[in-house]
């Protein structure tokens, strides 16, 4: 690591120009990521940024980190593989609500229980934007779209409550209404030693409803620090998380005050313990040869 | 609009100049991004206006940089871009794919107002006389910029009242 070099947000910005719709919340999210990474100060070549499929999943390409715009819903398994293969990398995963909570939803509890040191940023816009506006898992009940002309019959998932109930050690929410706060939250998520989840309410200006645009979100937002929330109190966090969809709480819902060892720590410890009795690599095939 | 790690009340003239330069730099970059976004949507009029704003912000930034150089040479910079958030740069939310030139100018006007408010709000607490003078000057310049944009706006014919968004293709029937 090159701790002596100071990095600026510009160092993490790639030459690729974002093709998101003008006004999209994701422009602010990528800015917040540049700033968070600059504050952390790891050089871009020590960062791997993995995403799934969707508008927001284009985000790794707009950074100078190693990036993989991977497979729909599979950012987390790929990020885990990368982290396992090279534990020294700072690994980020990102995607949208459809990618993360629908097709990729099954990976979440396993990601949490495995507790790998990865920060997962979801840009939650309550719609499938890239495919032109269909219901997503976080779309509100009654939401009318091109595939639900008479309104959705399904209740939305609550990503914050899910993650808290699964036992995630770091759960936070941010919004482009507060760029400085968003950058600080992403930085805190990356610094958390273990799996960290940040839900970002990032409006879709093309298919999102008026009530989901920044002006409306600002009106219902409330800073968790300001209301005196204690981020070490998981039950209080779960209580607040139930407001998802009605109020927009911004900040850290829960940060485990005593983070348990990560999967990487446990793997390393086991490898070191078993190393002394391990068969040399060049003799591994002998295990399969009858003598 | 926010700053972090800067004590406006106690800042030195050098720091204040650096802050002002970075504010212009941030705005210049944002207008550049907006122009690129408009280009992608073949919105040439709005793109042209945003490029004009890029030039304006660059010019102002260069003036401030030259003042800094004359006064402080290449003294190290303590204020960084990571410390400022959308002071004069228009909010990302202000752009729309099919915005009219009028809407583009209104977005710029809102940003000039935002910047003016920033300098104005800081003034009462500033202790250093030279810094106060600089902030007053910056505030007044933002007011002049507003007047310039307003003059340009006055030359434009009114928008038709029909939203270009209304002509955007509906998602194909699924």
Interface residues (C-beta under 8 A of the other chain):
Chain A: X8 X9 X10 X17 X18 X19 X21 X22 X23 X24 X25 X27 X28 X31 X35 X38 X39 X132 X133 X134 X146 X147 X176 X178 X179 X180 X183 X203 X205 X206 X207 X213 X214
Chain B: X2 X4 X33 X34 X36 X37 X38 X40 X41 X80 X81 X82 X85 X86 X91 X92 X93 X94 X95 X96 X97 X99 X168 X170 X171 X172 X173 X174
